Amino acid sequence: MNPPDDFKSVPSRSEPLGSGRALRLQAYGGTESLKVDWVSAREPGPDQVLVQVKAAGVNGIDWKIREGYVRDKFKLSLPATFGIEMAG
């Protein structure tokens, strides 16, 4: 799947640790339903750590979720955040 013709990458900018960009699903549908938002990280719970992520992937199941094909199995509260495959 290729990005839409009007796709533009989001430039990096300096933000405090604990915030970052997230690809968020606003509604079920095509690529127009995705938006890059600035979000705050949640406080880590017991036995959890906060990781600084340099890149995150969106995989095949994410696209099926976006299109609504598997909404019976993956019940989301919208907007929902994609990208659990990461590197840092």
C-alpha positions in Angstrom: 0.0 0.0 0.0 1.4 3.4 -1.0 0.8 6.7 0.8 -1.7 9.1 -0.8 -0.2 11.6 -3.3 -0.7 14.5 -0.9 1.1 12.7 1.9 3.7 14.8 3.6 6.1 13.6 6.3 5.7 15.4 9.6 8.9 17.3 10.5 10.6 16.4 13.7 10.7 19.1 16.4 12.1 19.3 19.8 9.5 18.4 22.5 10.0 17.5 26.1 10.5 13.9 27.0 7.1 12.3 27.6 5.4 13.7 24.5 5.6 12.7 20.9 3.8 12.2 17.6 1.3 9.4 17.2 -0.6 8.1 14.2 -4.2 8.1 15.3 -7.3 6.7 13.7 -10.1 9.2 13.9 -12.8 7.0 12.3 -13.0 3.7 10.3 -12.2 4.2 6.7 -9.3 5.0 4.3 -6.1 6.9 4.8 -8.0 10.1 5.2 -9.2 8.8 8.6 -5.6 8.9 9.9 -4.0 11.9 11.6 -0.6 12.6 13.2 -1.2 14.1 16.6 1.1 15.3 19.4 0.3 13.2 22.5 1.6 13.0 26.0 3.0 9.8 27.3 1.1 8.0 30.2 3.0 7.6 33.4 4.5 4.2 33.6 2.9 1.9 36.1 4.6 -0.5 38.5 7.1 -2.7 36.7 6.9 -0.6 33.5 9.4 1.8 31.9 9.1 4.8 29.6 11.0 4.3 26.3 12.1 7.0 23.9 11.0 5.8 20.5 12.7 6.9 17.3 10.5 5.0 14.9 7.3 2.9 15.0 5.8 0.6 12.4 2.3 0.2 11.3 1.7 -3.4 10.3 -0.9 -5.3 8.2 -3.4 -5.8 11.0 -3.4 -2.1 11.6 -4.7 -1.5 8.1 -7.4 -4.1 8.5 -8.5 -2.4 11.7 -8.4 1.0 10.0 -10.7 -0.2 7.3 -13.1 -1.8 9.9 -12.6 -5.4 8.6 -11.9 -6.7 12.1 -13.9 -4.3 14.3 -15.7 -7.2 15.9 -12.5 -8.6 17.2 -10.7 -5.3 18.0 -13.1 -3.0 19.8 -11.5 0.5 19.7 -12.3 3.7 21.5 -11.7 6.4 18.8 -9.4 8.1 18.3 -7.1 5.1 18.6 -3.3 5.1 18.3 -1.4 2.8 16.0 2.2 1.7 16.1 3.3 -0.9 18.6 6.3 -2.1 16.6 9.1 0.3 17.6 12.8 1.1 17.6 14.7 3.6 19.7 
